[in-house]
Amino acid sequence: MKKLRASVRSHRKQPANPKKRGKCARSSSQAKLSAPDGQAKQKDEEFLQTSVCPYHLFRDMTDVMTFRRNLLSWYDQEKRDLPWRRWVEEEANVDRRAYAVWVSEVMLQQTQVATVIDYYTRWMQKWPTLQDLASASLEEVNQLWSGLGYYSRGRRLQEGARKVVEELGGHVPRTAETLQQLLPGVGRYTAGAIASIAFGQVTGVLDGNVLRVLCRVRAIGADPSSSVVSGHLWSLAHQLVDPARPGDFNQAAMELGATVCTPQHPLCSQCPVQSLCQAYQRVEREKLSALPGSPDVEECALKTSQCQLCLPSTKPWDPSLGVANFPRKASRRPPREEHSATCVVEQPRTSGSPLILLVQRPDSGLLAGLWEFPSVTLEPSGQHQYKALLRELQSWSGPLPTTRPQHLGEVIHVFSHIKLTYQVYSLSLEGQTPATPAPPGARWLTWEEFHNAAVSTAMKKVFRMYEDHRRGTCRGSKRSRVSTPSSRKKPSRGQQVLDSFFQPNIPTDTPNSTAQ
């Protein structure tokens, strides 16, 4: 099950506008906020005190207390047995406890719980303390993180560990405010999670699961990424958090969103706060609306077109969705498309699998510090890519044979914002001696060593295609029938251009071979 980590922007106090208020009244019985000290608390208190229709608020402590009690009782019975929870419960040292929470929260960003469990277990076995992680190399971190995605997370986690050890005396900051200020890669949500779970600070959290719960409970259908809506949601999170069990409460809210109040097909009959859910009440009202004498149910006092927290008028209520009408789904831009040619260069050996060449990516940018097969970006025009790929291969492996690289097929991998299509080639240095040792930033590995190297999921896909071809399984596999050149009815324009690059024989490494 996905544990979504929504990126919620910090809010600004919005000026009151009497003309747009209409019947919207100031809530006079709002619960006192239990929020962290500092600027964030002040902003949230100010925001909650601004004029917001009571329909979208918890207007008295009775509802707040009921919400806390019901949610925590449900959590005590239904919470999942997860390794990071066991670690926190069994760890007496507060810094180690904070570290355990920190690792789990970073790994769970944009990643399924089921996927994270094994990675988390291996990580904590290898680096059980901040000091252990701080002494590790980036190569080791990338290697263990390989396949988990969003590789900058692991790098920043180690940077944070080193800062704690080298600059903070080995002690993790104790409040959400200082955690966010002092630790690289720790945002408002992660800081709140660490502070509440590890240190018991009374502060709310707002991740994708909590956001969804709050939007449904208070029927907030506006765009949650807007400053107005995110500010209101943070205010609600701080208002609701249980002062006696803040860590458990925040985990319970996340658990509810992950297992019951899911994005699609939520299990409303199993929800412990169903009686307080405005979205659920609206669903029931819609069912009764056709019946004569149906009771009046409270709604937002403003018209939908005026209220900044209601469903927008451009998105009418969809009866088939029920409570899943909330929250509004943010419109996402499709990932931009990029193309690359990558070549698996192999050096045959007298026994065993051939050696393959990997080169290291730069220390910054996409997939920073990871290893990959030599690659070049393909421009739409296709000009000069033939020579560019030749130069790339020669710079790492030395002289090239006269045979041209063999095209194996196409691999598509979607990153968070890029859809990257790799044209996959292989080239054997049969009868030639590779550069020994490999130049800085390159290495020759066996197939077995490749599987343990710090490589991205995309490169693992490329290797599987190469491996299938080498083992003779490419022709019979379903994937190969789709992606190999021989199976295409008509090659794409980009493929035709790329294949044309290799029509000439590849020259050996002579002074003139890469002159232009």
C-alpha positions as a Python dict, from the first residue, in 0.01 Angstrom:
ca = {
    (1, 'M'): (0, 0, 0),
    (2, 'K'): (136, 329, -89),
    (3, 'K'): (236, 566, 181),
    (4, 'L'): (213, 888, -11),
    (5, 'R'): (416, 1181, 92),
    (6, 'A'): (253, 1498, -43),
    (7, 'S'): (467, 1809, -65),
    (8, 'V'): (259, 2078, 111),
    (9, 'R'): (377, 2435, 80),
    (10, 'S'): (400, 2674, 372),
    (11, 'H'): (103, 2906, 398),
    (12, 'R'): (61, 3277, 436),
    (13, 'K'): (-207, 3454, 633),
    (14, 'Q'): (-480, 3564, 396),
    (15, 'P'): (-637, 3908, 439),
    (16, 'A'): (-999, 3902, 546),
    (17, 'N'): (-1245, 4016, 282),
    (18, 'P'): (-1589, 4104, 424),
    (19, 'K'): (-1742, 4111, 77),
    (20, 'K'): (-1659, 3744, 27),
    (21, 'R'): (-1759, 3635, 374),
    (22, 'G'): (-2134, 3636, 332),
    (23, 'K'): (-2281, 3428, 613),
    (24, 'C'): (-1948, 3275, 703),
    (25, 'A'): (-1905, 3333, 1076),
    (26, 'R'): (-1601, 3348, 1299),
    (27, 'S'): (-1581, 3040, 1519),
    (28, 'S'): (-1603, 3148, 1883),
    (29, 'S'): (-1536, 2812, 2047),
    (30, 'Q'): (-1227, 2686, 1869),
    (31, 'A'): (-1004, 2445, 2051),
    (32, 'K'): (-668, 2571, 2169),
    (33, 'L'): (-387, 2471, 1939),
    (34, 'S'): (-122, 2228, 2053),
    (35, 'A'): (150, 2337, 1816),
    (36, 'P'): (528, 2373, 1822),
    (37, 'D'): (689, 2691, 1947),
    (38, 'G'): (807, 2951, 1700),
    (39, 'Q'): (693, 3100, 1376),
    (40, 'A'): (498, 2798, 1247),
    (41, 'K'): (281, 2791, 1560),
    (42, 'Q'): (211, 3162, 1540),
    (43, 'K'): (108, 3141, 1174),
    (44, 'D'): (-120, 2845, 1235),
    (45, 'E'): (-288, 3013, 1531),
    (46, 'E'): (-343, 3327, 1327),
    (47, 'F'): (-484, 3131, 1036),
    (48, 'L'): (-729, 2934, 1251),
    (49, 'Q'): (-853, 3258, 1404),
    (50, 'T'): (-935, 3411, 1067),
    (51, 'S'): (-1289, 3395, 939),
    (52, 'V'): (-1351, 3040, 817),
    (53, 'C'): (-1693, 2886, 787),
    (54, 'P'): (-1760, 2666, 1094),
    (55, 'Y'): (-1862, 2384, 860),
    (56, 'H'): (-1493, 2324, 786),
    (57, 'L'): (-1380, 2350, 1150),
    (58, 'F'): (-1392, 2153, 1472),
    (59, 'R'): (-1593, 2408, 1668),
    (60, 'D'): (-1573, 2273, 2023),
    (61, 'M'): (-1360, 2045, 2235),
    (62, 'T'): (-1626, 1776, 2249),
    (63, 'D'): (-1573, 1688, 1884),
    (64, 'V'): (-1197, 1715, 1923),
    (65, 'M'): (-1193, 1484, 2224),
    (66, 'T'): (-1420, 1235, 2047),
    (67, 'F'): (-1195, 1235, 1742),
    (68, 'R'): (-883, 1172, 1954),
    (69, 'R'): (-1042, 900, 2166),
    (70, 'N'): (-1196, 708, 1877),
    (71, 'L'): (-887, 728, 1658),
    (72, 'L'): (-644, 617, 1928),
    (73, 'S'): (-870, 332, 2042),
    (74, 'W'): (-888, 208, 1685),
    (75, 'Y'): (-511, 242, 1640),
    (76, 'D'): (-436, 43, 1955),
    (77, 'Q'): (-637, -245, 1810),
    (78, 'E'): (-560, -224, 1438),
    (79, 'K'): (-209, -81, 1392),
    (80, 'R'): (22, -274, 1165),
    (81, 'D'): (332, -442, 1303),
    (82, 'L'): (610, -251, 1126),
    (83, 'P'): (984, -273, 1199),
    (84, 'W'): (1032, 98, 1263),
    (85, 'R'): (751, 95, 1518),
    (86, 'R'): (909, -197, 1701),
    (87, 'W'): (1245, -22, 1691),
    (88, 'V'): (1102, 294, 1848),
    (89, 'E'): (913, 102, 2117),
    (90, 'E'): (1220, -96, 2220),
    (91, 'E'): (1483, 181, 2200),
    (92, 'A'): (1546, 373, 2523),
    (93, 'N'): (1809, 611, 2383),
    (94, 'V'): (1621, 914, 2247),
    (95, 'D'): (1878, 995, 1977),
    (96, 'R'): (1871, 640, 1843),
    (97, 'R'): (1493, 648, 1860),
    (98, 'A'): (1486, 971, 1660),
    (99, 'Y'): (1727, 820, 1408),
    (100, 'A'): (1502, 516, 1363),
    (101, 'V'): (1201, 740, 1295),
    (102, 'W'): (1404, 963, 1065),
    (103, 'V'): (1518, 673, 846),
    (104, 'S'): (1167, 531, 816),
    (105, 'E'): (1007, 863, 729),
    (106, 'V'): (1263, 940, 459),
    (107, 'M'): (1231, 595, 305),
    (108, 'L'): (851, 609, 307),
    (109, 'Q'): (838, 924, 97),
    (110, 'Q'): (673, 828, -234),
    (111, 'T'): (737, 459, -163),
    (112, 'Q'): (513, 167, -67),
    (113, 'V'): (533, 32, 287),
    (114, 'A'): (581, -323, 158),
    (115, 'T'): (885, -211, -43),
    (116, 'V'): (1039, -11, 242),
    (117, 'I'): (1030, -292, 502),
    (118, 'D'): (1321, -489, 356),
    (119, 'Y'): (1527, -179, 281),
    (120, 'Y'): (1470, -45, 632),
    (121, 'T'): (1569, -375, 792),
    (122, 'R'): (1892, -398, 591),
    (123, 'W'): (1973, -32, 658),
    (124, 'M'): (1933, -57, 1034),
    (125, 'Q'): (2130, -380, 1046),
    (126, 'K'): (2418, -216, 860),
    (127, 'W'): (2401, 126, 1029),
    (128, 'P'): (2212, 95, 1361),
    (129, 'T'): (2325, 439, 1485),
    (130, 'L'): (2382, 787, 1345),
    (131, 'Q'): (2753, 742, 1406),
    (132, 'D'): (2757, 429, 1189),
    (133, 'L'): (2583, 607, 904),
    (134, 'A'): (2804, 914, 933),
    (135, 'S'): (3116, 700, 887),
    (136, 'A'): (2981, 524, 577),
    (137, 'S'): (3073, 626, 223),
    (138, 'L'): (2828, 768, -28),
    (139, 'E'): (2905, 467, -246),
    (140, 'E'): (2781, 235, 29),
    (141, 'V'): (2469, 445, 84),
    (142, 'N'): (2384, 447, -287),
    (143, 'Q'): (2450, 75, -307),
    (144, 'L'): (2204, -11, -30),
    (145, 'W'): (1951, 243, -160),
    (146, 'S'): (1972, 99, -512),
    (147, 'G'): (1624, 24, -643),
    (148, 'L'): (1440, 233, -383),
    (149, 'G'): (1429, 542, -605),
    (150, 'Y'): (1460, 914, -531),
    (151, 'Y'): (1828, 865, -454),
    (152, 'S'): (1883, 1213, -315),
    (153, 'R'): (1692, 1100, -7),
    (154, 'G'): (1968, 861, 98),
    (155, 'R'): (2238, 1117, 29),
    (156, 'R'): (2067, 1385, 237),
    (157, 'L'): (2000, 1137, 516),
    (158, 'Q'): (2371, 1068, 541),
    (159, 'E'): (2451, 1439, 521),
    (160, 'G'): (2215, 1494, 811),
    (161, 'A'): (2377, 1216, 1014),
    (162, 'R'): (2721, 1366, 960),
    (163, 'K'): (2596, 1707, 1068),
    (164, 'V'): (2450, 1564, 1388),
    (165, 'V'): (2772, 1379, 1468),
    (166, 'E'): (3020, 1649, 1364),
    (167, 'E'): (2837, 1970, 1456),
    (168, 'L'): (2564, 1883, 1707),
    (169, 'G'): (2752, 1658, 1944),
    (170, 'G'): (2568, 1347, 1831),
    (171, 'H'): (2230, 1476, 1953),
    (172, 'V'): (1933, 1508, 1719),
    (173, 'P'): (1747, 1842, 1754),
    (174, 'R'): (1452, 1799, 1989),
    (175, 'T'): (1180, 2017, 1831),
    (176, 'A'): (1010, 2025, 1495),
    (177, 'E'): (1129, 2380, 1441),
    (178, 'T'): (1498, 2306, 1503),
    (179, 'L'): (1485, 1978, 1313),
    (180, 'Q'): (1362, 2161, 1006),
    (181, 'Q'): (1614, 2441, 1049),
    (182, 'L'): (1925, 2233, 1112),
    (183, 'L'): (1895, 1908, 919),
    (184, 'P'): (1930, 1888, 537),
    (185, 'G'): (1634, 1733, 360),
    (186, 'V'): (1406, 1751, 665),
    (187, 'G'): (1090, 1941, 579),
    (188, 'R'): (793, 2041, 788),
    (189, 'Y'): (623, 1701, 782),
    (190, 'T'): (934, 1493, 857),
    (191, 'A'): (1033, 1730, 1137),
    (192, 'G'): (690, 1699, 1296),
    (193, 'A'): (694, 1320, 1270),
    (194, 'I'): (1036, 1290, 1435),
    (195, 'A'): (954, 1543, 1707),
    (196, 'S'): (621, 1387, 1800),
    (197, 'I'): (709, 1017, 1770),
    (198, 'A'): (1062, 1024, 1913),
    (199, 'F'): (1045, 1315, 2157),
    (200, 'G'): (674, 1343, 2237),
    (201, 'Q'): (639, 1701, 2118),
    (202, 'V'): (276, 1805, 2079),
    (203, 'T'): (279, 1896, 1712),
    (204, 'G'): (67, 1788, 1420),
    (205, 'V'): (179, 1637, 1091),
    (206, 'L'): (40, 1659, 741),
    (207, 'D'): (139, 1397, 487),
    (208, 'G'): (-70, 1265, 200),
    (209, 'N'): (-266, 1024, 419),
    (210, 'V'): (-345, 1279, 690),
    (211, 'L'): (-434, 1537, 427),
    (212, 'R'): (-690, 1301, 278),
    (213, 'V'): (-845, 1220, 617),
    (214, 'L'): (-879, 1585, 713),
    (215, 'C'): (-1021, 1688, 377),
    (216, 'R'): (-1292, 1427, 407),
    (217, 'V'): (-1368, 1477, 774),
    (218, 'R'): (-1421, 1850, 717),
    (219, 'A'): (-1543, 1832, 354),
    (220, 'I'): (-1256, 2035, 212),
    (221, 'G'): (-1259, 1993, -163),
    (222, 'A'): (-1044, 2282, -279),
    (223, 'D'): (-693, 2233, -415),
    (224, 'P'): (-488, 2118, -111),
    (225, 'S'): (-167, 2253, -262),
    (226, 'S'): (-289, 2612, -240),
    (227, 'S'): (-157, 2824, 47),
    (228, 'V'): (-507, 2888, 184),
    (229, 'V'): (-603, 2522, 199),
    (230, 'S'): (-268, 2390, 320),
    (231, 'G'): (-265, 2652, 593),
    (232, 'H'): (-610, 2543, 710),
    (233, 'L'): (-512, 2175, 704),
    (234, 'W'): (-198, 2237, 910),
    (235, 'S'): (-414, 2428, 1159),
    (236, 'L'): (-651, 2134, 1189),
    (237, 'A'): (-362, 1891, 1233),
    (238, 'H'): (-221, 2096, 1521),
    (239, 'Q'): (-564, 2138, 1675),
    (240, 'L'): (-648, 1768, 1675),
    (241, 'V'): (-319, 1612, 1793),
    (242, 'D'): (-356, 1444, 2131),
    (243, 'P'): (-136, 1616, 2393),
    (244, 'A'): (-92, 1296, 2595),
    (245, 'R'): (4, 1072, 2299),
    (246, 'P'): (114, 1298, 2011),
    (247, 'G'): (333, 1038, 1842),
    (248, 'D'): (71, 767, 1855),
    (249, 'F'): (-198, 1008, 1738),
    (250, 'N'): (1, 1117, 1433),
    (251, 'Q'): (81, 757, 1343),
    (252, 'A'): (-287, 669, 1390),
    (253, 'A'): (-395, 947, 1152),
    (254, 'M'): (-146, 825, 892),
    (255, 'E'): (-255, 463, 948),
    (256, 'L'): (-620, 556, 900),
    (257, 'G'): (-545, 720, 566),
    (258, 'A'): (-327, 431, 453),
    (259, 'T'): (-559, 142, 541),
    (260, 'V'): (-918, 272, 573),
    (261, 'C'): (-958, 624, 429),
    (262, 'T'): (-782, 524, 108),
    (263, 'P'): (-778, 728, -215),
    (264, 'Q'): (-1020, 494, -388),
    (265, 'H'): (-1282, 264, -239),
    (266, 'P'): (-1244, 381, 123),
    (267, 'L'): (-1379, 150, 394),
    (268, 'C'): (-1617, 396, 559),
    (269, 'S'): (-1795, 122, 755),
    (270, 'Q'): (-1467, 53, 940),
    (271, 'C'): (-1377, 418, 1006),
    (272, 'P'): (-1353, 510, 1377),
    (273, 'V'): (-1435, 877, 1309),
    (274, 'Q'): (-1723, 820, 1069),
    (275, 'S'): (-1967, 1009, 1294),
    (276, 'L'): (-1753, 1324, 1259),
    (277, 'C'): (-1698, 1298, 884),
    (278, 'Q'): (-1870, 1572, 683),
    (279, 'A'): (-1797, 1391, 355),
    (280, 'Y'): (-1971, 1077, 479),
    (281, 'Q'): (-2269, 1280, 598),
    (282, 'R'): (-2296, 1440, 257),
    (283, 'V'): (-2302, 1097, 94),
    (284, 'E'): (-2585, 992, 324),
    (285, 'R'): (-2769, 1317, 253),
    (286, 'E'): (-2743, 1257, -121),
    (287, 'K'): (-2902, 917, -72),
    (288, 'L'): (-3192, 1071, 117),
    (289, 'S'): (-3234, 1379, -98),
    (290, 'A'): (-3495, 1214, -319),
    (291, 'L'): (-3708, 1109, -24),
    (292, 'P'): (-3986, 1344, 98),
    (293, 'G'): (-3936, 1504, 435),
    (294, 'S'): (-3562, 1437, 447),
    (295, 'P'): (-3392, 1621, 738),
    (296, 'D'): (-3181, 1928, 680),
    (297, 'V'): (-2809, 1866, 713),
    (298, 'E'): (-2559, 2137, 786),
    (299, 'E'): (-2361, 2267, 490),
    (300, 'C'): (-2109, 2539, 424),
    (301, 'A'): (-2284, 2875, 469),
    (302, 'L'): (-2120, 3012, 155),
    (303, 'K'): (-2198, 2929, -201),
    (304, 'T'): (-1954, 2679, -351),
    (305, 'S'): (-1829, 2941, -595),
    (306, 'Q'): (-1735, 3171, -304),
    (307, 'C'): (-1591, 2935, -45),
    (308, 'Q'): (-1218, 2877, -82),
    (309, 'L'): (-1238, 2539, 94),
    (310, 'C'): (-1535, 2377, -85),
    (311, 'L'): (-1537, 2174, -401),
    (312, 'P'): (-1489, 2415, -694),
    (313, 'S'): (-1789, 2492, -908),
    (314, 'T'): (-1594, 2359, -1207),
    (315, 'K'): (-1588, 2016, -1040),
    (316, 'P'): (-1944, 1919, -949),
    (317, 'W'): (-2026, 1646, -700),
    (318, 'D'): (-1989, 1298, -851),
    (319, 'P'): (-2230, 1056, -676),
    (320, 'S'): (-2033, 754, -797),
    (321, 'L'): (-1725, 866, -603),
    (322, 'G'): (-1889, 922, -266),
    (323, 'V'): (-1641, 1047, -6),
    (324, 'A'): (-1367, 1012, -268),
    (325, 'N'): (-1491, 1345, -407),
    (326, 'F'): (-1256, 1480, -139),
    (327, 'P'): (-984, 1594, -165),
    (328, 'R'): (-960, 1749, -507),
    (329, 'K'): (-698, 1575, -717),
    (330, 'A'): (-426, 1815, -821),
    (331, 'S'): (-368, 1832, -1194),
    (332, 'R'): (-31, 1685, -1281),
    (333, 'R'): (183, 1774, -1574),
    (334, 'P'): (289, 1474, -1778),
    (335, 'P'): (659, 1396, -1744),
    (336, 'R'): (875, 1546, -2013),
    (337, 'E'): (1012, 1299, -2263),
    (338, 'E'): (1385, 1246, -2313),
    (339, 'H'): (1582, 996, -2520),
    (340, 'S'): (1919, 840, -2465),
    (341, 'A'): (2147, 585, -2630),
    (342, 'T'): (2324, 353, -2388),
    (343, 'C'): (2575, 84, -2470),
    (344, 'V'): (2674, -223, -2270),
    (345, 'V'): (3044, -263, -2347),
    (346, 'E'): (3170, -611, -2262),
    (347, 'Q'): (3515, -763, -2238),
    (348, 'P'): (3503, -1142, -2289),
    (349, 'R'): (3699, -1363, -2050),
    (350, 'T'): (3835, -1714, -2088),
    (351, 'S'): (3591, -1837, -1823),
    (352, 'G'): (3278, -1699, -1664),
    (353, 'S'): (3064, -1410, -1772),
    (354, 'P'): (3228, -1119, -1957),
    (355, 'L'): (3329, -803, -1778),
    (356, 'I'): (3099, -505, -1836),
    (357, 'L'): (3187, -137, -1822),
    (358, 'L'): (3018, 106, -1584),
    (359, 'V'): (3081, 478, -1549),
    (360, 'Q'): (2984, 704, -1261),
    (361, 'R'): (2734, 988, -1293),
    (362, 'P'): (2820, 1339, -1168),
    (363, 'D'): (2788, 1421, -797),
    (364, 'S'): (2483, 1639, -858),
    (365, 'G'): (2165, 1620, -1061),
    (366, 'L'): (1954, 1318, -1154),
    (367, 'L'): (2085, 989, -1008),
    (368, 'A'): (2389, 1168, -866),
    (369, 'G'): (2684, 942, -791),
    (370, 'L'): (2524, 624, -928),
    (371, 'W'): (2683, 397, -1188),
    (372, 'E'): (2552, 341, -1540),
    (373, 'F'): (2646, 211, -1882),
    (374, 'P'): (2808, 470, -2112),
    (375, 'S'): (2528, 685, -2248),
    (376, 'V'): (2461, 997, -2453),
    (377, 'T'): (2151, 1211, -2476),
    (378, 'L'): (1972, 1199, -2810),
    (379, 'E'): (1860, 1532, -2952),
    (380, 'P'): (1538, 1548, -3157),
    (381, 'S'): (1733, 1634, -3471),
    (382, 'G'): (1963, 1335, -3428),
    (383, 'Q'): (2260, 1529, -3558),
    (384, 'H'): (2611, 1453, -3434),
    (385, 'Q'): (2495, 1169, -3204),
    (386, 'Y'): (2693, 907, -3393),
    (387, 'K'): (3022, 1081, -3322),
    (388, 'A'): (2914, 1174, -2972),
    (389, 'L'): (2848, 811, -2878),
    (390, 'L'): (3177, 703, -3036),
    (391, 'R'): (3366, 959, -2833),
    (392, 'E'): (3185, 851, -2516),
    (393, 'L'): (3270, 484, -2567),
    (394, 'Q'): (3630, 552, -2665),
    (395, 'S'): (3689, 781, -2369),
    (396, 'W'): (3608, 500, -2128),
    (397, 'S'): (3714, 178, -2300),
    (398, 'G'): (3995, 284, -2528),
    (399, 'P'): (4025, 158, -2891),
    (400, 'L'): (3704, 17, -3038),
    (401, 'P'): (3666, -278, -3277),
    (402, 'T'): (3562, -231, -3636),
    (403, 'T'): (3225, -398, -3575),
    (404, 'R'): (2937, -169, -3495),
    (405, 'P'): (2730, -193, -3174),
    (406, 'Q'): (2431, -422, -3193),
    (407, 'H'): (2091, -271, -3120),
    (408, 'L'): (1905, -482, -2860),
    (409, 'G'): (1586, -288, -2816),
    (410, 'E'): (1430, -8, -2620),
    (411, 'V'): (1381, 43, -2247),
    (412, 'I'): (1141, 301, -2106),
    (413, 'H'): (1174, 420, -1748),
    (414, 'V'): (963, 692, -1587),
    (415, 'F'): (1120, 903, -1317),
    (416, 'S'): (911, 1146, -1112),
    (417, 'H'): (925, 1414, -1383),
    (418, 'I'): (1100, 1251, -1681),
    (419, 'K'): (999, 973, -1916),
    (420, 'L'): (1333, 848, -2044),
    (421, 'T'): (1356, 613, -2341),
    (422, 'Y'): (1686, 426, -2375),
    (423, 'Q'): (1796, 281, -2707),
    (424, 'V'): (2001, -14, -2585),
    (425, 'Y'): (2312, -135, -2766),
    (426, 'S'): (2586, -382, -2687),
    (427, 'L'): (2946, -392, -2807),
    (428, 'S'): (3197, -669, -2749),
    (429, 'L'): (3568, -590, -2731),
    (430, 'E'): (3648, -934, -2863),
    (431, 'G'): (4022, -984, -2900),
    (432, 'Q'): (4106, -642, -2760),
    (433, 'T'): (4254, -541, -2430),
    (434, 'P'): (4052, -294, -2225),
    (435, 'A'): (4211, 7, -2062),
    (436, 'T'): (4387, -123, -1750),
    (437, 'P'): (4323, 7, -1500),
    (438, 'A'): (3993, 169, -1597),
    (439, 'P'): (4014, 549, -1608),
    (440, 'P'): (3888, 746, -1305),
    (441, 'G'): (3512, 731, -1283),
    (442, 'A'): (3488, 393, -1461),
    (443, 'R'): (3513, 29, -1360),
    (444, 'W'): (3496, -317, -1513),
    (445, 'L'): (3262, -552, -1326),
    (446, 'T'): (3148, -910, -1351),
    (447, 'W'): (2778, -982, -1386),
    (448, 'E'): (2768, -1083, -1021),
    (449, 'E'): (2934, -759, -912),
    (450, 'F'): (2688, -558, -1119),
    (451, 'H'): (2395, -688, -915),
    (452, 'N'): (2555, -551, -597),
    (453, 'A'): (2664, -218, -746),
    (454, 'A'): (2497, 120, -687),
    (455, 'V'): (2298, 131, -1009),
    (456, 'S'): (1952, 268, -1081),
    (457, 'T'): (1642, 65, -1162),
    (458, 'A'): (1664, 193, -1519),
    (459, 'M'): (2011, 44, -1561),
    (460, 'K'): (1890, -285, -1414),
    (461, 'K'): (1625, -292, -1686),
    (462, 'V'): (1893, -227, -1948),
    (463, 'F'): (2108, -507, -1805),
    (464, 'R'): (1816, -752, -1808),
    (465, 'M'): (1768, -686, -2180),
    (466, 'Y'): (2139, -738, -2243),
    (467, 'E'): (2144, -1049, -2024),
    (468, 'D'): (1842, -1198, -2204),
    (469, 'H'): (2010, -1138, -2538),
    (470, 'R'): (2337, -1296, -2424),
    (471, 'R'): (2159, -1603, -2293),
    (472, 'G'): (1956, -1644, -2609),
    (473, 'T'): (1616, -1587, -2445),
    (474, 'C'): (1548, -1254, -2611),
    (475, 'R'): (1375, -1396, -2919),
    (476, 'G'): (1122, -1598, -2727),
    (477, 'S'): (1025, -1352, -2456),
    (478, 'K'): (710, -1144, -2469),
    (479, 'R'): (906, -832, -2377),
    (480, 'S'): (1147, -885, -2661),
    (481, 'R'): (871, -928, -2916),
    (482, 'V'): (758, -581, -2817),
    (483, 'S'): (1087, -400, -2783),
    (484, 'T'): (1341, -548, -3022),
    (485, 'P'): (1400, -398, -3367),
    (486, 'S'): (1318, -720, -3554),
    (487, 'S'): (968, -734, -3405),
    (488, 'R'): (861, -378, -3488),
    (489, 'K'): (632, -334, -3786),
    (490, 'K'): (772, 11, -3848),
    (491, 'P'): (1060, 164, -3649),
    (492, 'S'): (1000, 505, -3497),
    (493, 'R'): (1160, 810, -3654),
    (494, 'G'): (1399, 836, -3361),
    (495, 'Q'): (1496, 470, -3402),
    (496, 'Q'): (1555, 510, -3776),
    (497, 'V'): (1782, 809, -3713),
    (498, 'L'): (1971, 630, -3438),
    (499, 'D'): (2021, 313, -3637),
    (500, 'S'): (2153, 521, -3924),
    (501, 'F'): (2432, 641, -3694),
    (502, 'F'): (2579, 294, -3695),
    (503, 'Q'): (2560, 216, -4063),
    (504, 'P'): (2931, 292, -4110),
    (505, 'N'): (3177, 61, -3944),
    (506, 'I'): (3310, 201, -3621),
    (507, 'P'): (3673, 297, -3673),
    (508, 'T'): (3952, 215, -3435),
    (509, 'D'): (4084, 484, -3204),
    (510, 'T'): (4288, 682, -3456),
    (511, 'P'): (4374, 1051, -3420),
    (512, 'N'): (4114, 1144, -3681),
    (513, 'S'): (3828, 921, -3562),
    (514, 'T'): (3689, 1177, -3317),
    (515, 'A'): (3832, 1494, -3460),
    (516, 'Q'): (3491, 1647, -3538),
}
